[in-house]
Amino acid sequence: MKLCRIVGLCMLLVTLVTGLIGCGGRARDAEQVDRDERIVIKFSHVVAENTPKGLAAQRFAQLVAQRTAGRVEVQVYPNSRLYKDGEEMDALLDGRIQMIAPATSKLSEWFPQWQLFDLPFLYSNEEEIHRLTDGPVGMSLMELLKSRNMLGLAMWDNGFKVMSGNRPLLEVEDFKGMRFRIMPSKVLAAQFQRLGAWTLALPFDQVYGALETGMVEGTENTPSNIYSKKFHEKQSHLTVSNHGYIGYAVITNREFWEGLPPDIRQILEDTMAEVTAWERDIADQQNIADLEAIRQAGTTEVHELSPEQREAWKAAMLPVWDQFSDVIGAGLLEAVESVMKLQEPSAYSNE
């Protein structure tokens, strides 16, 4: 099963690269469009090009160039090449860039309700995630962005999180005294506090260096992010916990978007919907493939939780829900619970 999924992922990557090479001809078509008429969209993100988000951003740029015959040029800047985690939002609002795709945790600094996505053991599988993000709850969260001149275009998957550290992490007691890198989120800080660990919020591009110097001793992230940034080379142990989820909100400057010609805006919205479906498929496949690649690298011992260990983790973390119910909103949490059926995650283990 794993081999089939890995082969399928490789075929998807080959297709994407071939398409990008094929864009060379379309780039020449774009040169025929008057420079004053060309619309440039700068799309900045902080992860590697070969991650689900990185690949989706490239695919979006490729399809837009094709479908607008060069009228729109989406320039993708990965790996914090233009702006870092803490800088992207201001750059978007200032008009220096036109699109970003931050992790939902980053939005919680501006909109506390978005901390909903950081709650541990909220989802059982990707279907539940998509019922939430694509339904009334997700729409209500996207609506909040408009108050800051932002417009949500889509929700992309990163995937379920695993724990990595410089010692085995199986029992709750194993976390005691360790320092973990987290995204800036009070929910995530509280989650690790419940486990007896310390936290340090760091931009994504600083994580490898922090692991190398010992500034932090562990991380929580998806297999694709861990493998693409080589965090596993600095972490001797990894636990397939699937205790939380990382997703991305694809966001644009509202004033910029609403000022686009209607026909262009329609093409962009249709293309974004198509790429979103594609990204969700590839995210699942790539996390499975990259987890296997971490196993094969030989630098990191991969552990699975027993049912008893998982229950102990849940018992330690779930009080965070009550701790943040007032901040996130009791009504919002009730709406979530009406959508979700809390059961054991099955994201990457036993595939």
FIDO-257858 format. One line per 3 residues: number of its first residue (from 1); their letters; for each residue x, y, z of C-alpha. Coordinates in Angstrom, 1 decimal. Example, Ala and Ser with C-alpha at 12.3 -4.5 7.8 and 13.67 -1.06 7.14 Angstrom:
2
1> as> 12.3,-4.5,7.8 ~ 13.7,-1.1,7.1
This chain:
351
1> mkl> 0.0,0.0,0.0 ~ 2.8,2.4,0.9 ~ 4.7,1.6,-2.2
4> cri> 1.7,2.3,-4.4 ~ 1.1,5.6,-2.8 ~ 4.7,6.6,-3.1
7> vgl> 4.7,5.7,-6.8 ~ 1.5,7.7,-7.2 ~ 3.1,10.7,-5.6
10> cml> 6.1,10.5,-7.8 ~ 3.9,10.4,-10.9 ~ 2.1,13.5,-9.6
13> lvt> 5.4,15.3,-9.1 ~ 6.6,14.4,-12.6 ~ 3.4,15.7,-14.1
16> lvt> 3.7,18.9,-12.2 ~ 7.4,19.4,-13.2 ~ 6.5,18.6,-16.9
19> gli> 3.8,21.1,-16.8 ~ 6.1,23.8,-15.3 ~ 8.6,23.1,-18.1
22> gcg> 5.8,23.4,-20.6 ~ 5.1,26.9,-19.2 ~ 8.1,28.1,-21.1
25> gra> 6.0,28.4,-24.2 ~ 3.3,30.2,-22.3 ~ 5.9,32.5,-20.8
28> rda> 6.7,33.7,-24.3 ~ 2.9,34.2,-24.9 ~ 2.9,36.4,-21.8
31> eqv> 5.6,38.6,-23.3 ~ 3.0,39.5,-26.0 ~ 0.8,41.0,-23.3
34> drd> 1.4,44.7,-22.8 ~ 3.3,45.1,-19.5 ~ 0.9,47.8,-18.4
37> eri> -2.0,45.3,-18.8 ~ -0.4,42.4,-17.1 ~ -1.5,41.6,-13.6
40> vik> 1.2,40.4,-11.3 ~ 0.3,38.4,-8.2 ~ 3.1,37.8,-5.7
43> fsh> 2.4,34.6,-3.7 ~ 4.7,34.3,-0.7 ~ 5.0,31.3,1.6
46> vva> 7.5,29.9,4.1 ~ 7.8,26.2,3.3 ~ 9.8,24.3,0.7
49> ent> 8.8,24.0,-2.9 ~ 8.4,20.2,-2.7 ~ 5.8,20.3,0.1
52> pkg> 2.1,20.1,-0.6 ~ 1.7,23.9,-0.2 ~ 4.7,24.6,-2.3
55> laa> 3.6,22.3,-5.1 ~ 0.1,23.7,-5.0 ~ 1.3,27.2,-5.3
58> qrf> 3.4,26.3,-8.3 ~ 0.4,24.5,-9.9 ~ -1.8,27.5,-9.3
61> aql> 0.7,29.8,-11.0 ~ 1.1,27.4,-14.0 ~ -2.7,27.0,-14.6
64> vaq> -3.4,30.7,-14.2 ~ -0.7,31.6,-16.8 ~ -2.3,29.1,-19.2
67> rta> -5.9,30.1,-18.6 ~ -5.4,33.8,-18.8 ~ -3.1,33.6,-21.8
70> grv> -0.4,35.6,-20.0 ~ -2.7,38.4,-18.6 ~ -2.0,37.2,-15.1
73> evq> 1.4,36.2,-13.8 ~ 1.6,34.5,-10.4 ~ 5.1,34.8,-9.0
76> vyp> 5.7,32.2,-6.2 ~ 8.3,32.9,-3.5 ~ 8.8,29.9,-1.3
79> nsr> 11.1,29.3,1.7 ~ 10.6,32.7,3.3 ~ 12.4,34.2,0.3
82> lyk> 10.5,37.4,0.5 ~ 8.9,37.5,4.0 ~ 9.1,35.4,7.1
85> dge> 6.3,34.0,9.2 ~ 5.8,37.2,11.2 ~ 6.1,39.5,8.2
88> emd> 3.8,38.1,5.6 ~ 0.5,39.5,7.0 ~ 1.8,43.1,7.1
91> all> 3.2,42.7,3.6 ~ -0.2,41.5,2.4 ~ -2.1,44.4,3.9
94> dgr> 0.5,46.9,2.6 ~ 0.1,45.5,-0.9 ~ 3.7,44.4,-1.2
97> iqm> 2.4,40.9,-1.9 ~ -1.0,39.7,-3.0 ~ -1.4,36.2,-1.7
100> iap> -0.2,34.2,1.3 ~ -1.0,30.8,2.7 ~ -0.2,30.9,6.5
103> ats> -0.9,28.1,8.9 ~ -4.1,28.7,10.8 ~ -2.1,29.2,14.0
106> kls> -0.6,32.4,12.5 ~ -4.1,33.8,12.1 ~ -4.9,33.2,15.7
109> ewf> -2.7,36.1,16.7 ~ -5.2,38.4,14.9 ~ -8.4,36.3,15.2
112> pqw> -8.5,34.2,18.4 ~ -11.3,32.1,17.1 ~ -8.9,30.5,14.6
115> qlf> -7.2,28.8,17.6 ~ -10.0,26.3,17.1 ~ -7.7,24.4,14.6
118> dlp> -4.9,24.1,17.2 ~ -7.1,22.1,19.6 ~ -5.6,18.6,20.2
121> fly> -7.5,15.5,19.2 ~ -10.1,17.5,17.4 ~ -10.2,15.4,14.2
124> sne> -10.3,11.8,13.4 ~ -9.6,12.0,9.6 ~ -9.4,14.3,6.6
127> eei> -13.1,13.9,5.8 ~ -14.0,15.4,9.2 ~ -11.5,18.3,8.6
130> hrl> -13.1,19.1,5.2 ~ -16.6,19.0,6.6 ~ -15.5,21.6,9.1
133> tdg> -13.4,23.8,6.8 ~ -15.8,23.7,3.9 ~ -19.0,24.1,6.0
136> pvg> -20.6,26.9,8.0 ~ -17.9,26.8,10.7 ~ -15.1,27.4,8.1
139> msl> -17.2,30.0,6.3 ~ -17.8,31.9,9.6 ~ -14.0,32.0,10.3
142> mel> -13.2,33.2,6.8 ~ -15.8,36.0,7.2 ~ -13.7,37.3,10.2
145> lks> -10.9,38.1,7.8 ~ -12.8,40.7,6.0 ~ -12.6,43.1,9.0
148> rnm> -8.9,43.4,8.3 ~ -9.1,43.8,4.5 ~ -8.3,40.2,3.9
151> lgl> -10.2,37.6,1.9 ~ -10.0,33.9,2.4 ~ -9.9,31.9,-0.9
154> amw> -9.4,28.3,0.2 ~ -8.2,26.0,2.9 ~ -5.3,23.7,2.0
157> dng> -4.2,20.7,4.0 ~ -0.8,20.2,5.5 ~ -1.8,17.1,7.5
160> fkv> -1.8,15.5,10.9 ~ 1.1,16.3,13.3 ~ 3.6,13.9,14.7
163> msg> 6.0,14.5,17.7 ~ 9.8,14.5,17.3 ~ 12.4,14.7,19.9
166> nrp> 15.9,13.7,21.1 ~ 14.4,10.9,23.2 ~ 11.5,8.5,22.9
169> lle> 8.1,10.2,23.4 ~ 5.6,7.5,24.3 ~ 4.4,8.2,27.9
172> ved> 3.2,11.6,29.0 ~ 6.1,11.7,31.5 ~ 8.5,11.6,28.6
175> fkg> 7.8,15.2,27.7 ~ 8.7,16.6,31.2 ~ 11.3,19.3,31.1
178> mrf> 11.8,19.3,27.3 ~ 11.6,22.5,25.2 ~ 9.5,22.3,22.0
181> rim> 9.3,24.7,19.1 ~ 5.8,25.8,18.4 ~ 4.0,28.2,16.1
184> psk> 2.8,31.3,17.9 ~ -0.4,29.9,19.5 ~ -1.6,30.0,23.1
187> vla> -3.4,26.8,22.6 ~ -0.2,25.0,21.5 ~ 1.7,26.5,24.4
190> aqf> -1.0,25.2,26.8 ~ -1.0,21.8,25.2 ~ 2.7,21.3,25.9
193> qrl> 2.3,22.8,29.4 ~ -0.2,20.1,30.1 ~ 2.5,17.6,29.1
196> gaw> 5.0,19.2,31.4 ~ 7.1,20.7,28.6 ~ 8.4,24.2,27.8
199> tla> 7.8,25.9,24.5 ~ 9.5,28.5,22.3 ~ 7.6,30.1,19.4
202> lpf> 10.0,30.4,16.4 ~ 9.6,31.2,12.7 ~ 9.7,28.1,10.5
205> dqv> 13.0,29.1,8.8 ~ 14.7,29.1,12.2 ~ 13.7,25.6,13.4
208> yga> 16.6,23.6,11.9 ~ 19.2,25.9,13.4 ~ 17.4,25.8,16.8
211> let> 17.4,22.0,16.7 ~ 21.1,22.0,15.7 ~ 22.2,24.3,18.5
214> gmv> 19.9,22.7,21.1 ~ 17.8,25.8,21.6 ~ 14.9,23.5,21.3
217> egt> 14.8,19.7,21.8 ~ 11.6,18.7,19.9 ~ 9.0,19.7,17.5
220> ent> 5.5,18.9,16.4 ~ 4.9,19.0,12.7 ~ 3.7,17.0,9.7
223> psn> 6.0,14.4,8.1 ~ 6.3,16.4,4.9 ~ 7.5,19.5,6.7
226> iys> 9.9,17.5,8.9 ~ 11.4,15.6,5.9 ~ 11.6,18.6,3.5
229> kkf> 13.5,20.7,6.0 ~ 15.6,17.8,7.3 ~ 14.5,18.2,10.9
232> hek> 14.7,14.4,11.2 ~ 18.4,14.6,10.8 ~ 18.5,16.4,14.2
235> qsh> 15.8,14.3,15.9 ~ 16.6,10.8,17.0 ~ 13.0,9.8,17.7
238> ltv> 9.6,10.4,16.1 ~ 6.1,9.4,17.4 ~ 3.2,8.9,15.0
241> snh> 0.7,10.6,17.3 ~ -1.7,12.4,14.8 ~ -2.7,14.5,17.8
244> gyi> -3.4,17.6,15.9 ~ -3.7,19.1,12.4 ~ -2.0,21.8,10.4
247> gya> -3.9,23.5,7.7 ~ -3.3,26.6,5.6 ~ -5.7,29.5,4.8
250> vit> -5.0,30.9,1.3 ~ -5.6,34.6,1.7 ~ -5.5,37.6,-0.5
253> nre> -5.8,41.4,0.0 ~ -9.5,42.0,-0.2 ~ -9.2,45.4,-1.9
256> fwe> -6.8,44.0,-4.5 ~ -9.0,41.0,-5.2 ~ -12.3,43.0,-5.6
259> glp> -10.5,45.4,-7.9 ~ -9.6,42.7,-10.4 ~ -11.6,42.5,-13.7
262> pdi> -14.6,40.1,-13.1 ~ -13.5,37.7,-15.8 ~ -10.0,37.4,-14.3
265> rqi> -11.4,37.0,-10.8 ~ -13.6,34.2,-12.0 ~ -10.7,32.3,-13.6
268> led> -8.7,32.7,-10.5 ~ -11.5,31.4,-8.2 ~ -12.2,28.4,-10.4
271> tma> -8.6,27.6,-10.7 ~ -8.1,27.9,-6.9 ~ -11.0,25.5,-6.3
274> evt> -9.5,22.9,-8.7 ~ -6.0,23.3,-7.2 ~ -7.4,23.0,-3.6
277> awe> -8.9,19.5,-4.4 ~ -5.6,18.5,-6.0 ~ -3.6,19.8,-3.0
280> rdi> -5.6,17.9,-0.5 ~ -5.0,14.6,-2.4 ~ -1.2,15.2,-2.7
283> adq> -0.9,16.3,1.0 ~ -2.2,12.9,2.2 ~ 0.1,11.0,-0.3
286> qni> 3.2,13.0,0.5 ~ 2.9,12.8,4.2 ~ 2.7,9.0,3.9
289> adl> 5.6,8.9,1.5 ~ 7.8,11.3,3.6 ~ 7.1,9.4,6.8
292> eai> 8.4,6.3,5.1 ~ 11.4,8.2,3.8 ~ 12.1,9.2,7.4
295> rqa> 12.0,5.6,8.4 ~ 14.4,4.6,5.6 ~ 16.8,7.5,6.4
298> gtt> 18.0,5.6,9.4 ~ 18.6,8.7,11.5 ~ 15.3,8.6,13.4
301> evh> 13.5,5.8,15.2 ~ 9.8,5.9,14.5 ~ 7.4,4.9,17.2
304> els> 3.6,4.1,17.3 ~ 1.4,4.7,20.3 ~ -0.4,1.9,21.9
307> peq> -4.1,2.4,22.6 ~ -3.3,2.9,26.3 ~ -0.6,5.5,25.6
310> rea> -3.0,7.4,23.2 ~ -5.7,7.5,25.9 ~ -3.1,8.9,28.4
313> wka> -2.1,11.6,25.9 ~ -5.7,12.6,25.3 ~ -6.5,12.7,29.0
316> aml> -3.6,15.1,29.5 ~ -4.4,17.4,26.5 ~ -8.2,17.5,26.3
319> pvw> -8.6,19.9,29.2 ~ -7.1,22.6,26.9 ~ -10.6,22.6,25.2
322> dqf> -12.2,23.9,28.3 ~ -9.4,26.3,29.0 ~ -10.0,28.1,25.7
325> sdv> -13.7,27.7,25.3 ~ -14.4,31.4,26.2 ~ -11.7,32.7,23.8
328> iga> -12.7,30.5,20.9 ~ -16.4,30.8,21.6 ~ -18.6,28.2,23.2
331> gll> -21.0,28.6,20.3 ~ -18.3,27.8,17.8 ~ -17.1,24.8,19.7
334> eav> -20.7,23.5,19.9 ~ -21.0,23.9,16.2 ~ -17.7,21.9,15.8
337> esv> -18.9,19.1,18.0 ~ -22.1,18.8,16.0 ~ -19.9,18.1,12.9
340> mkl> -17.2,15.9,14.5 ~ -17.3,12.4,15.8 ~ -14.3,12.0,18.1
343> qep> -12.7,8.7,17.5 ~ -9.2,7.3,17.0 ~ -7.2,9.1,14.3
346> say> -6.0,7.0,11.4 ~ -4.0,9.4,9.4 ~ -0.6,7.7,8.7
349> sne> -0.3,4.7,11.0 ~ -1.1,1.1,9.7 ~ -1.3,2.2,6.1
